[in-house]
């Protein structure tokens, strides 16, 4: 669940028109979310 929130936060950061700093770190945030999701999805339930 946390990985999905991080990915959504990265998308929000990329699409917002207000702060260039948020846009700058949006790709790194999305990438971290995708890596986290990939790792977590390998865990058994």
C-alpha positions as CSV (number, residue, x, y, z in Angstrom):
1,X,0.0,0.0,0.0
2,X,2.8,2.4,0.9
3,X,4.5,1.8,-2.5
4,X,1.3,2.7,-4.3
5,X,1.1,5.9,-2.3
6,X,4.7,6.8,-3.2
7,X,4.0,6.2,-6.9
8,X,0.8,8.4,-6.7
9,X,2.8,11.1,-4.9
10,X,5.4,11.0,-7.7
11,X,2.7,11.4,-10.3
12,X,1.2,14.3,-8.4
13,X,4.6,16.0,-8.1
14,X,5.1,15.6,-11.8
15,X,1.8,17.1,-12.8
16,X,1.6,20.0,-10.5
17,X,2.4,23.5,-11.9
18,X,3.4,25.3,-8.7
19,X,6.9,24.3,-7.6
20,X,9.9,23.4,-9.8
21,X,11.5,21.6,-6.8
22,X,8.7,19.1,-6.6
23,X,8.9,18.5,-10.4
24,X,12.6,18.0,-10.1
25,X,12.3,15.1,-7.6
26,X,9.1,13.6,-9.1
27,X,10.9,11.0,-11.3
28,X,13.1,9.9,-8.4
29,X,10.1,9.5,-6.2
30,X,8.2,7.5,-8.8
31,X,11.2,5.3,-9.4
32,X,11.6,4.6,-5.7
33,X,7.9,3.7,-5.5
34,X,8.2,1.3,-8.4
35,X,11.3,-0.4,-6.9
36,X,9.6,-0.6,-3.5
37,X,6.5,-2.1,-5.2
38,X,8.6,-4.6,-7.1
39,X,10.4,-5.8,-3.9
40,X,7.2,-5.9,-1.8
41,X,5.2,-7.8,-4.4
42,X,7.7,-10.7,-4.2
43,X,7.0,-11.3,-0.5
44,X,4.6,-14.2,0.2
45,X,1.2,-13.3,1.7
